[in-house]
Amino acid sequence: MVHFDYAYDGANIAWDDRNVRSPRAIFGQIRYLPGGYVGPRVQRDYEIILMHSGSCTVRVDDGANRPLAVGLAYLFRPGHQEHFLYDSRIHSHHSWCSVSPAFFPDVLRLSLDAVPEGSGFPPSDCFMRIVSAAFLFRSGQSASARQVVDTLGLALFAEFVHMVDHATSPIRDASVNRAKQYMEDHLREPDCLAQAMDAAGCSKSALSYKFANELGTSPARYLWRIRTEKGLELLTDTGLSIAEIADRCGFQNPFHFSRCIRLMQGLPPREIRRRAWTKEPAYEPALASK
């Protein structure tokens, strides 16, 4: 029996021209014709695969075939034999990113190794933007461009861990998790609260009860808190004006933003910035509550 340990090439590929490489990271998109496959192969890197259309089943080592659902991102670790089988009837399209194990900081590698085996996770807006940013580059460019691709690869895996943390947080209710995630991803939008309630998948009264039970606050107060915390970050980390920060964080006007800052920190925004940008006294922004 022939053993294809490093058979990275697949069969029935329709196109694979979107491919960005650096010495340590690779981003790619690929579309398989009906009946396409990859492997058996031994995975050399940490790899994330996001299915866009079609279907795929994968066998890892000697385990059972398991499906990869469209719209979810999956992690594959180095050292395991994999065999991917794509839809026999229609095209299958997916994006992927692989990064050399030696490139990961220890803390990130340990976090990836702790991800539940075989679980898929919905990609965040940040995850998708990192992927889009990588495809602005092309392989074979300058050393600085390759370094950016390296950094985007690490950022994608760090965001994947962040997504897993959200999905497996101690909050027990999935409706609360969905609403929180929507608010954090769309806090600038004026209809953020209403859309988050829709994303929760339950009635407004039920969501209010669940927020009070899980977080000790209401959905509206939670939204204004994370908007204020984001504003604090921008005050200390950027030179944006108070008005620009208020707009970016979803406040109706700078006065509303300043009032929320005073309530949270007991100081006006300009004083918080002055203390953050001078030596005395040191200022540390409030940490977001989990």
N, C-alpha and C positions, 0 to 999 in steps of 0.2 A: 504493500500500500504506500503510495506517494504521500509524504507529509509536507504540506506547504506552510511551514512555520512563518515565513515572511512574504506570503503572497498578498501584497498590498494592492495589487491590481485587481479590479473587478471585471465583470463581463456585462455586455449589453449596455454600455455607457452611451447616453445620447449626447451629452456635452459635459465638459469639465473645465471650461476656459476661465472661470472665476477662481483664481488660485493666487494667494498672496503668501510669500514665504520670507522668513528670516532664518538666521542660523538656528534659532531655538523654538520658533513658533510658526505654525501654518494655519491660515484661514482658508476655507474652501467652500464652494457650492458645487453640487453635482446632481445630475438627473439621470436615472436609470430607466432604460426601456423595460417593458414587461419581461419578467424572468431574470432580471439582473441579480448579481450576487457579488459578494466580496469574501474571500477566505476559502478555507480556514487559514487564519493568520495568528501570529502571536503579537499582541499589542505592545509596542515599544514605548509609547508616550502616555501621558494623561490626555484623554480626548473627550470632548463634549460634542454630541450629535443632537441636532434639532430637526425633526421631521416637519416638512411643509405640506407635502401631499403624497398620495399613494399609500403604501403600507410597507412594513418591514418586520420580520421576525429575526431574532438573533439568538444563537446558542453560545454561551460562554463556558469554556472548559467542557465538562461532560454533563452540564445541567440541561434542563428542559428548554425547548424553544420558548422565547417570551416575546410578545409584541412590543414595538415602539409606537406609541400613540402620536398622531399628528398634533402639533402644537405644544409638545412637551420636550424639554431638554434632558438628555441622559448623559451620565458620566461613565466612562470606561477607563479602567486603571491598567497600568503596565503589568506585563508578565502573564496575562491570561490569553488563552486561545479563543478566537472569536470567528464566527461564521454568520454573515449577514445574508438573508434571502429577501429580495424585494418582490413587490406585487407581480403576480403572473399575468394580470389583465391590463393594467394601466401603468403610466409612467409614475415613478417615485422620485421625489425631489427633497434633498436635505442640505442643511448647512452644517459645517463642523469646524472645530478648532482643536489642534493638538499642540502640546507644549512638552519639551524635553523634561523628564523628571529632575535632572540635575539643576535645572534653572529655578525650581521652586524654592522659596524660603521654607525652612523647616515647619514653621507654624501653619503655613498654607497647605503644605503637603499633608500634614497630620489632619487638618480639617477635611481635606478631600478624602482621605482614607477612612474618615468616620461617616461619610455620606451613606445612607442606607442603600444596600445593594439592589440594583435593578429598578430603582424608583425614578420616575420622571417628574419634572417640576416645570410649572408654567414660567416662561421667560418674562422678566421685568422689562420696562421701557429702557432702563439703563443697559441691560444685557443686549437688547436689540440695537441700541445706539452704538455700543462698542463694536458689534459685528459690522454695522454699516460703516463706521469710521475706518475699520481695517481695510475694507474694499476700496477706499479712496486711494490706497497705495497699490503699487505693482511690484512684483518680484524683480530683483536685480537693480534696485535703485541705490541711492547713496547709503553710506554707513549710518547716517543719522535717521534716514527713513526706516532702515531695517531695525534700528533700535526702538523706534516708535512701535513697529509691529510687535517686537518682543514685549514691550510694555503693555500694549493692548491685549496680548495673549494672557499675561499675568492678571490684568485687570478683569478679563472675562471670567477667569476661574475664581477670582476673589468675589466677583458679583454672583457667580453661581453658588458659592458657599453662603453668601448673604441671602439668596433666594431660598436655599434649603433651611436656613435658620428661621426665616419667616414662616415657611410652610410647616416646620416642626416645632414652633415656639410653644411655650407652656400654655398659651391661650387655647382653650379647648374647643371653642366654637368656631367653625369654619366661616360663618357669616361675619363675625368680628374680624377675622384675618383678612377676608376679601375686602371689607370696607376700609380697614387700616391700610392695606396695600394700595388701594386706589387713591386714598387721600395722600399718601406719601409720594406717589408717582405723579399726581395731578394737582398739587396744592395751589398752584398759581391760577388755576381756572376758576372763574366766578361761580360756575355751577358744580363745583367739586363735591360739596356735601350731598346734593341731590343725586348726582351720578354715583357716588359711593354707596348711597343707600340702595340704589338700583342694583349695583354690583353685588351687594350683600346677599341678595336673593331671598329676603324675608321682609315682612312689613316694617314700617317705620317704628311702630310701637314695640315690636319684638326686638328690633335692633337696639333701641334705646335701653330696653331692659337688659339685653345681653352686654352692652357696653358698661352699664352700671355694675353688673355682676362681675364682669371680667376685669375691667379697668378702673372702676370707681368713678367714672365720669360719663358725660353724654357724648354722642358723636360730634356735635357742634363744638363743644369745649375741647375735645381731643384735636379737632382740626385746627382751631385757633392756637392751641399750644404748639403743635408741630410747625405751624406757620411762624410763630414767634421765635421758636428755637432755630429755625432756618434763618430768620432775619438776624439773630444774634451771630450766627456763623458768618454771614455776609458782612456784618458790621466789623468784625475783627479780622476777617481774612481778605477783604477787598476794599477798594477805594470807591465803590459805588455810592452815589448820593442816597440820602434817606428816602427820597421819593422813588428812586430806582429800586431800592431794596423792597420798599413797601409793595411796589407793583409786581416784582418777581415772586413775592411770597403770598400774593393773593389778597392783600389788604385793600380796602376801598380807597384809602388816602393815607398820606404820611402821618396825619394826626392820630388816626386809629392805630397805626403801627407803633407810634411813640407811646401811646397810652398803654398798649399791651406790654411793651418793653418795660415801662415803669412798674407795672403791676407784677411782672415776673422778677425783675432785678432790683427795683428800688432806685434806679438811676435812669436818666434820659439817654437816648441813643448816642448823642455826641460825647457824653462823658464816658460811656462804655468804650467807645472807639478811642478816645484820648488815653484812657488807662491801658488799653490793649496795645497801643502803639508807642507808649513811653515806658520808662523803667520803673516808675513808681505811681501808685502801688500796682503790683501784678494783678491782672484780671483774668479769670477763667470763666468762659461761658458755661451756662447751666447745661448739664448733660440731659439728653432726651430720656424720658421715662420709658421703660420697656413694657 
